[in-house]
Amino acid sequence: PFGAVVSVLGLLLGEWVNRYMNFWGWTYFPVNFVFPSNLMPGAIVLDVILMLSNSVALTAVVGGLAWGLLFYPGNWPIIAPLHIPVEYNGMMFTLADLQGYHYVRTGTPEYIRMVEKGTLRTFGKDVAP
């Protein structure tokens, strides 16, 4: 009754290696924009339901429901610091908004305006050899 926790730990380890090596290591994309979701609360509840019921069918139905219901609240502690208010140039922003304004991503209106001005920015040299 610990298969979900072990599986999720392996998945999270692989995701963190991927996020750090590929996003930050090659393209210097901010890690706080691409952190993986926290799946541990759902995995713990899934294993507890399997341990208490000893039924794979009941675990699939009730545990799957619990997994889905715990997914969003399980990520609140990770997302919460990005929603604190900060003052910047006399205006109030959330920290997530301020990070989004300072890091211009492709496909945003700022990027489209930059392309119209003729200063095309790509990640081509960083991602492809």
Backbone as XML, in Angstrom:
<?xml version="1.0"?>
<chain id="A" units="angstrom">
  <residue number="1" name="PRO">
    <atom name="N" x="0.812" y="-1.219" z="0.000"/>
    <atom name="CA" x="0.000" y="0.000" z="0.000"/>
    <atom name="C" x="0.845" y="1.268" z="0.000"/>
  </residue>
  <residue number="2" name="PHE">
    <atom name="N" x="1.955" y="1.262" z="-0.669"/>
    <atom name="CA" x="2.751" y="2.477" z="-0.779"/>
    <atom name="C" x="3.194" y="2.711" z="-2.223"/>
  </residue>
  <residue number="3" name="GLY">
    <atom name="N" x="2.516" y="2.072" z="-3.153"/>
    <atom name="CA" x="2.888" y="2.169" z="-4.565"/>
    <atom name="C" x="2.662" y="3.546" z="-5.154"/>
  </residue>
  <residue number="4" name="ALA">
    <atom name="N" x="1.574" y="4.215" z="-4.774"/>
    <atom name="CA" x="1.297" y="5.546" z="-5.322"/>
    <atom name="C" x="2.326" y="6.552" z="-4.832"/>
  </residue>
  <residue number="5" name="VAL">
    <atom name="N" x="2.706" y="6.468" z="-3.557"/>
    <atom name="CA" x="3.682" y="7.414" z="-3.009"/>
    <atom name="C" x="5.043" y="7.215" z="-3.668"/>
  </residue>
  <residue number="6" name="VAL">
    <atom name="N" x="5.472" y="5.973" z="-3.818"/>
    <atom name="CA" x="6.765" y="5.704" z="-4.453"/>
    <atom name="C" x="6.737" y="6.142" z="-5.918"/>
  </residue>
  <residue number="7" name="SER">
    <atom name="N" x="5.636" y="5.868" z="-6.607"/>
    <atom name="CA" x="5.518" y="6.280" z="-8.010"/>
    <atom name="C" x="5.555" y="7.796" z="-8.153"/>
  </residue>
  <residue number="8" name="VAL">
    <atom name="N" x="4.840" y="8.489" z="-7.267"/>
    <atom name="CA" x="4.808" y="9.952" z="-7.344"/>
    <atom name="C" x="6.166" y="10.539" z="-6.979"/>
  </residue>
  <residue number="9" name="LEU">
    <atom name="N" x="6.859" y="9.961" z="-6.007"/>
    <atom name="CA" x="8.198" y="10.450" z="-5.678"/>
    <atom name="C" x="9.143" y="10.304" z="-6.867"/>
  </residue>
  <residue number="10" name="GLY">
    <atom name="N" x="9.083" y="9.167" z="-7.556"/>
    <atom name="CA" x="9.905" y="8.990" z="-8.751"/>
    <atom name="C" x="9.536" y="9.959" z="-9.856"/>
  </residue>
  <residue number="11" name="LEU">
    <atom name="N" x="8.230" y="10.171" z="-10.040"/>
    <atom name="CA" x="7.769" y="11.114" z="-11.057"/>
    <atom name="C" x="8.222" y="12.529" z="-10.735"/>
  </residue>
  <residue number="12" name="LEU">
    <atom name="N" x="8.074" y="12.949" z="-9.475"/>
    <atom name="CA" x="8.481" y="14.302" z="-9.094"/>
    <atom name="C" x="9.989" y="14.491" z="-9.214"/>
  </residue>
  <residue number="13" name="LEU">
    <atom name="N" x="10.757" y="13.472" z="-8.871"/>
    <atom name="CA" x="12.208" y="13.567" z="-9.033"/>
    <atom name="C" x="12.567" y="13.756" z="-10.504"/>
  </residue>
  <residue number="14" name="GLY">
    <atom name="N" x="11.952" y="12.965" z="-11.369"/>
    <atom name="CA" x="12.201" y="13.122" z="-12.802"/>
    <atom name="C" x="11.749" y="14.463" z="-13.337"/>
  </residue>
  <residue number="15" name="GLU">
    <atom name="N" x="10.614" y="14.960" z="-12.842"/>
    <atom name="CA" x="10.129" y="16.261" z="-13.303"/>
    <atom name="C" x="11.048" y="17.392" z="-12.858"/>
  </residue>
  <residue number="16" name="TRP">
    <atom name="N" x="11.549" y="17.327" z="-11.617"/>
    <atom name="CA" x="12.453" y="18.387" z="-11.158"/>
    <atom name="C" x="13.770" y="18.363" z="-11.931"/>
  </residue>
  <residue number="17" name="VAL">
    <atom name="N" x="14.278" y="17.173" z="-12.226"/>
    <atom name="CA" x="15.497" y="17.089" z="-13.042"/>
    <atom name="C" x="15.236" y="17.677" z="-14.422"/>
  </residue>
  <residue number="18" name="ASN">
    <atom name="N" x="14.090" y="17.351" z="-15.014"/>
    <atom name="CA" x="13.723" y="17.891" z="-16.322"/>
    <atom name="C" x="13.598" y="19.405" z="-16.270"/>
  </residue>
  <residue number="19" name="ARG">
    <atom name="N" x="12.879" y="19.927" z="-15.277"/>
    <atom name="CA" x="12.668" y="21.372" z="-15.199"/>
    <atom name="C" x="13.989" y="22.106" z="-15.023"/>
  </residue>
  <residue number="20" name="TYR">
    <atom name="N" x="14.841" y="21.585" z="-14.149"/>
    <atom name="CA" x="16.089" y="22.293" z="-13.878"/>
    <atom name="C" x="17.068" y="22.178" z="-15.046"/>
  </residue>
  <residue number="21" name="MET">
    <atom name="N" x="17.259" y="20.967" z="-15.557"/>
    <atom name="CA" x="18.254" y="20.782" z="-16.617"/>
    <atom name="C" x="17.798" y="21.398" z="-17.939"/>
  </residue>
  <residue number="22" name="ASN">
    <atom name="N" x="16.552" y="21.204" z="-18.321"/>
    <atom name="CA" x="16.101" y="21.655" z="-19.633"/>
    <atom name="C" x="15.653" y="23.107" z="-19.639"/>
  </residue>
  <residue number="23" name="PHE">
    <atom name="N" x="14.818" y="23.498" z="-18.682"/>
    <atom name="CA" x="14.305" y="24.864" z="-18.714"/>
    <atom name="C" x="15.336" y="25.857" z="-18.199"/>
  </residue>
  <residue number="24" name="TRP">
    <atom name="N" x="15.955" y="25.566" z="-17.060"/>
    <atom name="CA" x="16.906" y="26.514" z="-16.506"/>
    <atom name="C" x="18.308" y="26.297" z="-17.079"/>
  </residue>
  <residue number="25" name="GLY">
    <atom name="N" x="18.731" y="25.071" z="-17.209"/>
    <atom name="CA" x="20.088" y="24.783" z="-17.647"/>
    <atom name="C" x="20.369" y="25.182" z="-19.082"/>
  </residue>
  <residue number="26" name="TRP">
    <atom name="N" x="19.411" y="25.041" z="-19.977"/>
    <atom name="CA" x="19.652" y="25.340" z="-21.382"/>
    <atom name="C" x="19.127" y="26.700" z="-21.803"/>
  </residue>
  <residue number="27" name="THR">
    <atom name="N" x="17.933" y="27.051" z="-21.371"/>
    <atom name="CA" x="17.314" y="28.281" z="-21.883"/>
    <atom name="C" x="17.173" y="29.372" z="-20.836"/>
  </residue>
  <residue number="28" name="TYR">
    <atom name="N" x="17.585" y="29.117" z="-19.598"/>
    <atom name="CA" x="17.480" y="30.085" z="-18.491"/>
    <atom name="C" x="16.049" y="30.569" z="-18.298"/>
  </residue>
  <residue number="29" name="PHE">
    <atom name="N" x="15.091" y="29.690" z="-18.524"/>
    <atom name="CA" x="13.692" y="30.001" z="-18.269"/>
    <atom name="C" x="13.478" y="29.943" z="-16.763"/>
  </residue>
  <residue number="30" name="PRO">
    <atom name="N" x="12.805" y="30.912" z="-16.159"/>
    <atom name="CA" x="12.662" y="30.926" z="-14.695"/>
    <atom name="C" x="11.961" y="29.674" z="-14.167"/>
  </residue>
  <residue number="31" name="VAL">
    <atom name="N" x="12.565" y="29.053" z="-13.171"/>
    <atom name="CA" x="12.034" y="27.805" z="-12.630"/>
    <atom name="C" x="10.686" y="28.031" z="-11.958"/>
  </residue>
  <residue number="32" name="ASN">
    <atom name="N" x="10.457" y="29.208" z="-11.379"/>
    <atom name="CA" x="9.179" y="29.430" z="-10.705"/>
    <atom name="C" x="8.025" y="29.558" z="-11.690"/>
  </residue>
  <residue number="33" name="PHE">
    <atom name="N" x="8.280" y="29.594" z="-12.984"/>
    <atom name="CA" x="7.212" y="29.561" z="-13.981"/>
    <atom name="C" x="6.860" y="28.136" z="-14.386"/>
  </residue>
  <residue number="34" name="VAL">
    <atom name="N" x="7.735" y="27.178" z="-14.151"/>
    <atom name="CA" x="7.548" y="25.823" z="-14.680"/>
    <atom name="C" x="7.663" y="24.733" z="-13.614"/>
  </residue>
  <residue number="35" name="PHE">
    <atom name="N" x="7.476" y="25.065" z="-12.338"/>
    <atom name="CA" x="7.605" y="24.038" z="-11.307"/>
    <atom name="C" x="6.509" y="22.986" z="-11.471"/>
  </residue>
  <residue number="36" name="PRO">
    <atom name="N" x="6.821" y="21.717" z="-11.154"/>
    <atom name="CA" x="5.815" y="20.663" z="-11.327"/>
    <atom name="C" x="4.741" y="20.718" z="-10.245"/>
  </residue>
  <residue number="37" name="SER">
    <atom name="N" x="3.622" y="20.125" z="-10.526"/>
    <atom name="CA" x="2.512" y="20.092" z="-9.573"/>
    <atom name="C" x="2.828" y="19.158" z="-8.413"/>
  </residue>
  <residue number="38" name="ASN">
    <atom name="N" x="2.244" y="19.470" z="-7.271"/>
    <atom name="CA" x="2.422" y="18.652" z="-6.082"/>
    <atom name="C" x="1.378" y="17.536" z="-6.091"/>
  </residue>
  <residue number="39" name="LEU">
    <atom name="N" x="1.825" y="16.316" z="-6.282"/>
    <atom name="CA" x="0.919" y="15.174" z="-6.360"/>
    <atom name="C" x="0.905" y="14.333" z="-5.089"/>
  </residue>
  <residue number="40" name="MET">
    <atom name="N" x="1.709" y="14.697" z="-4.088"/>
    <atom name="CA" x="1.852" y="13.863" z="-2.895"/>
    <atom name="C" x="0.584" y="13.727" z="-2.059"/>
  </residue>
  <residue number="41" name="PRO">
    <atom name="N" x="-0.204" y="14.793" z="-1.808"/>
    <atom name="CA" x="-1.408" y="14.582" z="-0.985"/>
    <atom name="C" x="-2.358" y="13.548" z="-1.584"/>
  </residue>
  <residue number="42" name="GLY">
    <atom name="N" x="-2.563" y="13.592" z="-2.879"/>
    <atom name="CA" x="-3.432" y="12.611" z="-3.522"/>
    <atom name="C" x="-2.869" y="11.205" z="-3.449"/>
  </residue>
  <residue number="43" name="ALA">
    <atom name="N" x="-1.547" y="11.076" z="-3.587"/>
    <atom name="CA" x="-0.927" y="9.752" z="-3.526"/>
    <atom name="C" x="-1.037" y="9.157" z="-2.127"/>
  </residue>
  <residue number="44" name="ILE">
    <atom name="N" x="-0.869" y="9.984" z="-1.105"/>
    <atom name="CA" x="-0.985" y="9.488" z="0.272"/>
    <atom name="C" x="-2.408" y="9.009" z="0.546"/>
  </residue>
  <residue number="45" name="VAL">
    <atom name="N" x="-3.399" y="9.804" z="0.148"/>
    <atom name="CA" x="-4.796" y="9.421" z="0.370"/>
    <atom name="C" x="-5.142" y="8.175" z="-0.444"/>
  </residue>
  <residue number="46" name="LEU">
    <atom name="N" x="-4.623" y="8.077" z="-1.657"/>
    <atom name="CA" x="-4.871" y="6.894" z="-2.484"/>
    <atom name="C" x="-4.330" y="5.637" z="-1.811"/>
  </residue>
  <residue number="47" name="ASP">
    <atom name="N" x="-3.116" y="5.707" z="-1.270"/>
    <atom name="CA" x="-2.547" y="4.546" z="-0.585"/>
    <atom name="C" x="-3.277" y="4.228" z="0.716"/>
  </residue>
  <residue number="48" name="VAL">
    <atom name="N" x="-3.736" y="5.255" z="1.431"/>
    <atom name="CA" x="-4.486" y="5.013" z="2.670"/>
    <atom name="C" x="-5.816" y="4.328" z="2.364"/>
  </residue>
  <residue number="49" name="ILE">
    <atom name="N" x="-6.490" y="4.759" z="1.299"/>
    <atom name="CA" x="-7.758" y="4.119" z="0.924"/>
    <atom name="C" x="-7.526" y="2.662" z="0.534"/>
  </residue>
  <residue number="50" name="LEU">
    <atom name="N" x="-6.450" y="2.388" z="-0.187"/>
    <atom name="CA" x="-6.135" y="1.000" z="-0.540"/>
    <atom name="C" x="-5.823" y="0.177" z="0.703"/>
  </residue>
  <residue number="51" name="MET">
    <atom name="N" x="-5.099" y="0.766" z="1.639"/>
    <atom name="CA" x="-4.736" y="0.041" z="2.855"/>
    <atom name="C" x="-5.966" y="-0.249" z="3.724"/>
  </residue>
  <residue number="52" name="LEU">
    <atom name="N" x="-6.887" y="0.711" z="3.827"/>
    <atom name="CA" x="-8.062" y="0.524" z="4.681"/>
    <atom name="C" x="-9.125" y="-0.365" z="4.037"/>
  </residue>
  <residue number="53" name="SER">
    <atom name="N" x="-9.328" y="-0.228" z="2.729"/>
    <atom name="CA" x="-10.405" y="-0.984" z="2.080"/>
    <atom name="C" x="-9.949" y="-2.340" z="1.562"/>
  </residue>
  <residue number="54" name="ASN">
    <atom name="N" x="-8.693" y="-2.455" z="1.200"/>
    <atom name="CA" x="-8.141" y="-3.682" z="0.621"/>
    <atom name="C" x="-8.902" y="-4.097" z="-0.634"/>
  </residue>
  <residue number="55" name="SER">
    <atom name="N" x="-9.438" y="-3.107" z="-1.349"/>
    <atom name="CA" x="-10.205" y="-3.362" z="-2.561"/>
    <atom name="C" x="-9.683" y="-2.450" z="-3.671"/>
  </residue>
  <residue number="56" name="VAL">
    <atom name="N" x="-9.281" y="-3.066" z="-4.767"/>
    <atom name="CA" x="-8.758" y="-2.279" z="-5.874"/>
    <atom name="C" x="-9.871" y="-1.477" z="-6.542"/>
  </residue>
  <residue number="57" name="ALA">
    <atom name="N" x="-11.061" y="-2.048" z="-6.645"/>
    <atom name="CA" x="-12.175" y="-1.347" z="-7.287"/>
    <atom name="C" x="-12.601" y="-0.124" z="-6.474"/>
  </residue>
  <residue number="58" name="LEU">
    <atom name="N" x="-12.735" y="-0.296" z="-5.162"/>
    <atom name="CA" x="-13.101" y="0.836" z="-4.306"/>
    <atom name="C" x="-12.004" y="1.899" z="-4.310"/>
  </residue>
  <residue number="59" name="THR">
    <atom name="N" x="-10.758" y="1.464" z="-4.333"/>
    <atom name="CA" x="-9.648" y="2.413" z="-4.390"/>
    <atom name="C" x="-9.670" y="3.182" z="-5.699"/>
  </residue>
  <residue number="60" name="ALA">
    <atom name="N" x="-10.011" y="2.512" z="-6.779"/>
    <atom name="CA" x="-10.067" y="3.198" z="-8.070"/>
    <atom name="C" x="-11.145" y="4.271" z="-8.079"/>
  </residue>
  <residue number="61" name="VAL">
    <atom name="N" x="-12.309" y="3.974" z="-7.527"/>
    <atom name="CA" x="-13.425" y="4.927" z="-7.553"/>
    <atom name="C" x="-13.225" y="6.031" z="-6.522"/>
  </residue>
  <residue number="62" name="VAL">
    <atom name="N" x="-13.094" y="5.650" z="-5.253"/>
    <atom name="CA" x="-12.993" y="6.643" z="-4.178"/>
    <atom name="C" x="-11.622" y="7.318" z="-4.190"/>
  </residue>
  <residue number="63" name="GLY">
    <atom name="N" x="-10.574" y="6.539" z="-4.411"/>
    <atom name="CA" x="-9.227" y="7.113" z="-4.452"/>
    <atom name="C" x="-9.020" y="8.031" z="-5.633"/>
  </residue>
  <residue number="64" name="GLY">
    <atom name="N" x="-9.591" y="7.671" z="-6.776"/>
    <atom name="CA" x="-9.504" y="8.563" z="-7.937"/>
    <atom name="C" x="-10.232" y="9.869" z="-7.711"/>
  </residue>
  <residue number="65" name="LEU">
    <atom name="N" x="-11.387" y="9.794" z="-7.060"/>
    <atom name="CA" x="-12.128" y="11.007" z="-6.710"/>
    <atom name="C" x="-11.330" y="11.863" z="-5.731"/>
  </residue>
  <residue number="66" name="ALA">
    <atom name="N" x="-10.750" y="11.217" z="-4.717"/>
    <atom name="CA" x="-9.955" y="11.958" z="-3.737"/>
    <atom name="C" x="-8.721" y="12.579" z="-4.386"/>
  </residue>
  <residue number="67" name="TRP">
    <atom name="N" x="-8.102" y="11.860" z="-5.312"/>
    <atom name="CA" x="-6.930" y="12.385" z="-6.028"/>
    <atom name="C" x="-7.300" y="13.673" z="-6.758"/>
  </residue>
  <residue number="68" name="GLY">
    <atom name="N" x="-8.401" y="13.648" z="-7.472"/>
    <atom name="CA" x="-8.828" y="14.835" z="-8.206"/>
    <atom name="C" x="-9.232" y="15.981" z="-7.306"/>
  </residue>
  <residue number="69" name="LEU">
    <atom name="N" x="-9.894" y="15.670" z="-6.191"/>
    <atom name="CA" x="-10.324" y="16.728" z="-5.280"/>
    <atom name="C" x="-9.160" y="17.342" z="-4.509"/>
  </residue>
  <residue number="70" name="LEU">
    <atom name="N" x="-8.101" y="16.576" z="-4.273"/>
    <atom name="CA" x="-6.953" y="17.094" z="-3.527"/>
    <atom name="C" x="-5.893" y="17.738" z="-4.412"/>
  </residue>
  <residue number="71" name="PHE">
    <atom name="N" x="-6.039" y="17.640" z="-5.726"/>
    <atom name="CA" x="-4.993" y="18.163" z="-6.608"/>
    <atom name="C" x="-4.843" y="19.674" z="-6.475"/>
  </residue>
  <residue number="72" name="TYR">
    <atom name="N" x="-5.934" y="20.409" z="-6.575"/>
    <atom name="CA" x="-5.861" y="21.876" z="-6.510"/>
    <atom name="C" x="-5.473" y="22.383" z="-5.118"/>
  </residue>
  <residue number="73" name="PRO">
    <atom name="N" x="-6.127" y="21.921" z="-4.037"/>
    <atom name="CA" x="-5.691" y="22.392" z="-2.714"/>
    <atom name="C" x="-4.275" y="21.951" z="-2.356"/>
  </residue>
  <residue number="74" name="GLY">
    <atom name="N" x="-3.807" y="20.844" z="-2.915"/>
    <atom name="CA" x="-2.443" y="20.400" z="-2.642"/>
    <atom name="C" x="-1.394" y="21.317" z="-3.225"/>
  </residue>
  <residue number="75" name="ASN">
    <atom name="N" x="-1.765" y="22.107" z="-4.220"/>
    <atom name="CA" x="-0.824" y="23.042" z="-4.836"/>
    <atom name="C" x="-0.925" y="24.451" z="-4.264"/>
  </residue>
  <residue number="76" name="TRP">
    <atom name="N" x="-1.878" y="24.706" z="-3.387"/>
    <atom name="CA" x="-2.008" y="26.038" z="-2.794"/>
    <atom name="C" x="-0.745" y="26.506" z="-2.077"/>
  </residue>
  <residue number="77" name="PRO">
    <atom name="N" x="-0.075" y="25.669" z="-1.268"/>
    <atom name="CA" x="1.129" y="26.172" z="-0.594"/>
    <atom name="C" x="2.237" y="26.593" z="-1.561"/>
  </residue>
  <residue number="78" name="ILE">
    <atom name="N" x="2.262" y="26.004" z="-2.750"/>
    <atom name="CA" x="3.282" y="26.378" z="-3.728"/>
    <atom name="C" x="2.901" y="27.677" z="-4.430"/>
  </residue>
  <residue number="79" name="ILE">
    <atom name="N" x="1.624" y="27.836" z="-4.733"/>
    <atom name="CA" x="1.166" y="28.996" z="-5.498"/>
    <atom name="C" x="0.933" y="30.215" z="-4.608"/>
  </residue>
  <residue number="80" name="ALA">
    <atom name="N" x="0.650" y="30.015" z="-3.324"/>
    <atom name="CA" x="0.276" y="31.118" z="-2.431"/>
    <atom name="C" x="1.310" y="32.242" z="-2.365"/>
  </residue>
  <residue number="81" name="PRO">
    <atom name="N" x="2.614" y="31.979" z="-2.288"/>
    <atom name="CA" x="3.557" y="33.106" z="-2.232"/>
    <atom name="C" x="3.545" y="33.980" z="-3.482"/>
  </residue>
  <residue number="82" name="LEU">
    <atom name="N" x="3.063" y="33.462" z="-4.592"/>
    <atom name="CA" x="3.017" y="34.260" z="-5.815"/>
    <atom name="C" x="1.829" y="35.209" z="-5.843"/>
  </residue>
  <residue number="83" name="HIS">
    <atom name="N" x="0.924" y="35.115" z="-4.872"/>
    <atom name="CA" x="-0.253" y="35.977" z="-4.848"/>
    <atom name="C" x="-0.185" y="37.068" z="-3.788"/>
  </residue>
  <residue number="84" name="ILE">
    <atom name="N" x="0.985" y="37.285" z="-3.200"/>
    <atom name="CA" x="1.100" y="38.366" z="-2.230"/>
    <atom name="C" x="1.207" y="39.691" z="-2.974"/>
  </residue>
  <residue number="85" name="PRO">
    <atom name="N" x="0.635" y="40.756" z="-2.423"/>
    <atom name="CA" x="0.689" y="42.046" z="-3.114"/>
    <atom name="C" x="2.045" y="42.718" z="-2.930"/>
  </residue>
  <residue number="86" name="VAL">
    <atom name="N" x="2.522" y="43.326" z="-3.993"/>
    <atom name="CA" x="3.748" y="44.124" z="-3.948"/>
    <atom name="C" x="3.469" y="45.464" z="-4.609"/>
  </residue>
  <residue number="87" name="GLU">
    <atom name="N" x="4.192" y="46.485" z="-4.175"/>
    <atom name="CA" x="4.054" y="47.801" z="-4.784"/>
    <atom name="C" x="5.238" y="48.018" z="-5.712"/>
  </residue>
  <residue number="88" name="TYR">
    <atom name="N" x="4.947" y="48.403" z="-6.932"/>
    <atom name="CA" x="5.993" y="48.616" z="-7.926"/>
    <atom name="C" x="5.632" y="49.852" z="-8.739"/>
  </residue>
  <residue number="89" name="ASN">
    <atom name="N" x="6.466" y="50.861" z="-8.681"/>
    <atom name="CA" x="6.238" y="52.133" z="-9.382"/>
    <atom name="C" x="4.884" y="52.745" z="-9.031"/>
  </residue>
  <residue number="90" name="GLY">
    <atom name="N" x="4.516" y="52.675" z="-7.767"/>
    <atom name="CA" x="3.276" y="53.284" z="-7.315"/>
    <atom name="C" x="2.019" y="52.489" z="-7.606"/>
  </residue>
  <residue number="91" name="MET">
    <atom name="N" x="2.144" y="51.278" z="-8.133"/>
    <atom name="CA" x="0.972" y="50.451" z="-8.425"/>
    <atom name="C" x="1.081" y="49.140" z="-7.659"/>
  </residue>
  <residue number="92" name="MET">
    <atom name="N" x="-0.074" y="48.564" z="-7.352"/>
    <atom name="CA" x="-0.102" y="47.290" z="-6.638"/>
    <atom name="C" x="-0.262" y="46.143" z="-7.635"/>
  </residue>
  <residue number="93" name="PHE">
    <atom name="N" x="0.598" y="45.144" z="-7.493"/>
    <atom name="CA" x="0.553" y="43.944" z="-8.321"/>
    <atom name="C" x="0.626" y="42.735" z="-7.406"/>
  </residue>
  <residue number="94" name="THR">
    <atom name="N" x="0.259" y="41.586" z="-7.932"/>
    <atom name="CA" x="0.663" y="40.357" z="-7.258"/>
    <atom name="C" x="2.069" y="40.034" z="-7.745"/>
  </residue>
  <residue number="95" name="LEU">
    <atom name="N" x="2.763" y="39.225" z="-6.984"/>
    <atom name="CA" x="4.118" y="38.863" z="-7.369"/>
    <atom name="C" x="4.128" y="38.105" z="-8.695"/>
  </residue>
  <residue number="96" name="ALA">
    <atom name="N" x="3.109" y="37.297" z="-8.946"/>
    <atom name="CA" x="3.011" y="36.565" z="-10.213"/>
    <atom name="C" x="2.854" y="37.526" z="-11.389"/>
  </residue>
  <residue number="97" name="ASP">
    <atom name="N" x="2.024" y="38.566" z="-11.226"/>
    <atom name="CA" x="1.867" y="39.554" z="-12.295"/>
    <atom name="C" x="3.171" y="40.288" z="-12.559"/>
  </residue>
  <residue number="98" name="LEU">
    <atom name="N" x="3.860" y="40.670" z="-11.500"/>
    <atom name="CA" x="5.116" y="41.397" z="-11.660"/>
    <atom name="C" x="6.161" y="40.543" z="-12.373"/>
  </residue>
  <residue number="99" name="GLN">
    <atom name="N" x="6.230" y="39.266" z="-12.034"/>
    <atom name="CA" x="7.159" y="38.376" z="-12.726"/>
    <atom name="C" x="6.778" y="38.232" z="-14.195"/>
  </residue>
  <residue number="100" name="GLY">
    <atom name="N" x="5.491" y="38.149" z="-14.469"/>
    <atom name="CA" x="5.040" y="38.036" z="-15.854"/>
    <atom name="C" x="5.328" y="39.280" z="-16.666"/>
  </residue>
  <residue number="101" name="TYR">
    <atom name="N" x="5.254" y="40.452" z="-16.043"/>
    <atom name="CA" x="5.553" y="41.691" z="-16.760"/>
    <atom name="C" x="7.040" y="41.819" z="-17.055"/>
  </residue>
  <residue number="102" name="HIS">
    <atom name="N" x="7.880" y="41.360" z="-16.146"/>
    <atom name="CA" x="9.322" y="41.506" z="-16.336"/>
    <atom name="C" x="9.908" y="40.446" z="-17.256"/>
  </residue>
  <residue number="103" name="TYR">
    <atom name="N" x="9.298" y="39.280" z="-17.322"/>
    <atom name="CA" x="9.809" y="38.226" z="-18.189"/>
    <atom name="C" x="8.875" y="38.094" z="-19.380"/>
  </residue>
  <residue number="104" name="VAL">
    <atom name="N" x="9.262" y="38.667" z="-20.486"/>
    <atom name="CA" x="8.422" y="38.670" z="-21.683"/>
    <atom name="C" x="8.548" y="37.312" z="-22.368"/>
  </residue>
  <residue number="105" name="ARG">
    <atom name="N" x="7.424" y="36.654" z="-22.556"/>
    <atom name="CA" x="7.401" y="35.344" z="-23.191"/>
    <atom name="C" x="6.909" y="35.472" z="-24.629"/>
  </residue>
  <residue number="106" name="THR">
    <atom name="N" x="7.207" y="34.488" z="-25.435"/>
    <atom name="CA" x="6.780" y="34.524" z="-26.824"/>
    <atom name="C" x="5.272" y="34.396" z="-26.904"/>
  </residue>
  <residue number="107" name="GLY">
    <atom name="N" x="4.662" y="35.089" z="-27.844"/>
    <atom name="CA" x="3.224" y="35.024" z="-28.032"/>
    <atom name="C" x="2.450" y="36.049" z="-27.239"/>
  </residue>
  <residue number="108" name="THR">
    <atom name="N" x="3.108" y="36.800" z="-26.374"/>
    <atom name="CA" x="2.424" y="37.848" z="-25.616"/>
    <atom name="C" x="2.372" y="39.114" z="-26.462"/>
  </residue>
  <residue number="109" name="PRO">
    <atom name="N" x="1.482" y="40.043" z="-26.156"/>
    <atom name="CA" x="1.421" y="41.282" z="-26.945"/>
    <atom name="C" x="2.740" y="42.054" z="-26.958"/>
  </residue>
  <residue number="110" name="GLU">
    <atom name="N" x="3.500" y="42.002" z="-25.856"/>
    <atom name="CA" x="4.790" y="42.689" z="-25.845"/>
    <atom name="C" x="5.727" y="42.076" z="-26.879"/>
  </residue>
  <residue number="111" name="TYR">
    <atom name="N" x="5.722" y="40.750" z="-26.976"/>
    <atom name="CA" x="6.576" y="40.071" z="-27.938"/>
    <atom name="C" x="6.135" y="40.402" z="-29.361"/>
  </residue>
  <residue number="112" name="ILE">
    <atom name="N" x="4.837" y="40.450" z="-29.600"/>
    <atom name="CA" x="4.338" y="40.766" z="-30.938"/>
    <atom name="C" x="4.732" y="42.189" z="-31.323"/>
  </residue>
  <residue number="113" name="ARG">
    <atom name="N" x="4.649" y="43.124" z="-30.371"/>
    <atom name="CA" x="5.082" y="44.491" z="-30.660"/>
    <atom name="C" x="6.571" y="44.539" z="-30.951"/>
  </residue>
  <residue number="114" name="MET">
    <atom name="N" x="7.354" y="43.715" z="-30.240"/>
    <atom name="CA" x="8.790" y="43.695" z="-30.495"/>
    <atom name="C" x="9.074" y="43.162" z="-31.894"/>
  </residue>
  <residue number="115" name="VAL">
    <atom name="N" x="8.319" y="42.156" z="-32.329"/>
    <atom name="CA" x="8.512" y="41.617" z="-33.672"/>
    <atom name="C" x="8.141" y="42.671" z="-34.709"/>
  </residue>
  <residue number="116" name="GLU">
    <atom name="N" x="7.071" y="43.432" z="-34.443"/>
    <atom name="CA" x="6.676" y="44.476" z="-35.379"/>
    <atom name="C" x="7.736" y="45.555" z="-35.482"/>
  </residue>
  <residue number="117" name="LYS">
    <atom name="N" x="8.498" y="45.781" z="-34.406"/>
    <atom name="CA" x="9.578" y="46.759" z="-34.448"/>
    <atom name="C" x="10.803" y="46.204" z="-35.158"/>
  </residue>
  <residue number="118" name="GLY">
    <atom name="N" x="10.845" y="44.895" z="-35.346"/>
    <atom name="CA" x="11.960" y="44.309" z="-36.065"/>
    <atom name="C" x="13.037" y="43.729" z="-35.175"/>
  </residue>
  <residue number="119" name="THR">
    <atom name="N" x="12.814" y="43.622" z="-33.882"/>
    <atom name="CA" x="13.803" y="43.018" z="-32.992"/>
    <atom name="C" x="13.291" y="41.652" z="-32.569"/>
  </residue>
  <residue number="120" name="LEU">
    <atom name="N" x="13.453" y="40.669" z="-33.437"/>
    <atom name="CA" x="12.929" y="39.326" z="-33.192"/>
    <atom name="C" x="13.795" y="38.614" z="-32.159"/>
  </residue>
  <residue number="121" name="ARG">
    <atom name="N" x="13.161" y="38.155" z="-31.083"/>
    <atom name="CA" x="13.869" y="37.396" z="-30.053"/>
    <atom name="C" x="13.410" y="35.952" z="-30.119"/>
  </residue>
  <residue number="122" name="THR">
    <atom name="N" x="14.347" y="35.032" z="-30.181"/>
    <atom name="CA" x="13.995" y="33.615" z="-30.143"/>
    <atom name="C" x="14.932" y="32.906" z="-29.182"/>
  </residue>
  <residue number="123" name="PHE">
    <atom name="N" x="14.592" y="31.658" z="-28.891"/>
    <atom name="CA" x="15.462" y="30.819" z="-28.090"/>
    <atom name="C" x="16.240" y="29.858" z="-28.994"/>
  </residue>
  <residue number="124" name="GLY">
    <atom name="N" x="16.316" y="30.146" z="-30.275"/>
    <atom name="CA" x="16.909" y="29.224" z="-31.227"/>
    <atom name="C" x="18.334" y="28.848" z="-30.917"/>
  </residue>
  <residue number="125" name="LYS">
    <atom name="N" x="19.160" y="29.818" z="-30.572"/>
    <atom name="CA" x="20.562" y="29.511" z="-30.325"/>
    <atom name="C" x="20.757" y="28.729" z="-29.029"/>
  </residue>
  <residue number="126" name="ASP">
    <atom name="N" x="19.789" y="28.825" z="-28.107"/>
    <atom name="CA" x="19.933" y="28.150" z="-26.828"/>
    <atom name="C" x="19.414" y="26.722" z="-26.864"/>
  </residue>
  <residue number="127" name="VAL">
    <atom name="N" x="18.427" y="26.448" z="-27.702"/>
    <atom name="CA" x="17.790" y="25.143" z="-27.670"/>
    <atom name="C" x="18.335" y="24.212" z="-28.748"/>
  </residue>
  <residue number="128" name="ALA">
    <atom name="N" x="18.629" y="24.753" z="-29.899"/>
    <atom name="CA" x="19.103" y="23.921" z="-31.005"/>
    <atom name="C" x="20.609" y="24.110" z="-31.184"/>
  </residue>
  <residue number="129" name="PRO">
    <atom name="N" x="21.315" y="23.068" z="-31.594"/>
    <atom name="CA" x="22.770" y="23.206" z="-31.798"/>
    <atom name="C" x="23.114" y="24.044" z="-33.008"/>
  </residue>
</chain>
